[in-house]
Amino acid sequence: MGQHSSLKGWLLSSAEEVAPWILTALLEQELRRTIFTSKSKSN
């Protein structure tokens, strides 16, 4: 069971490192979609 807990800890630590990057990417995607839809509406 020790190996399982260390794997869980590794997943948590790596998730903490990756989470901000994922959030930034999602926000960028959402902003681009909003800009794209507003542009297509004005045309």
BELZIQUI-V68358 format. One record per backbone hydrogen bond with DSSP energy under -1.0 kcal/mol. CO is the residue of the C=O (numbers start at 1). NH is the residue of the N-H. If there is no record, write none. Layout:
BEGIN
co: [CO & CO]
nh: [NH & NH]
END
This chain:
BEGIN
co: [1 & 2 & 3 & 4 & 5 & 6 & 7 & 8 & 9 & 10 & 11 & 12 & 13 & 14 & 15 & 18 & 19 & 20 & 21 & 22 & 23 & 24 & 25 & 26 & 27 & 28 & 29 & 30 & 31 & 32 & 33 & 34 & 35 & 36 & 37 & 38 & 39]
nh: [5 & 6 & 7 & 8 & 9 & 10 & 11 & 12 & 13 & 14 & 15 & 16 & 17 & 18 & 19 & 22 & 23 & 24 & 25 & 26 & 27 & 28 & 29 & 30 & 31 & 32 & 33 & 34 & 35 & 36 & 37 & 38 & 39 & 40 & 41 & 42 & 43]
END
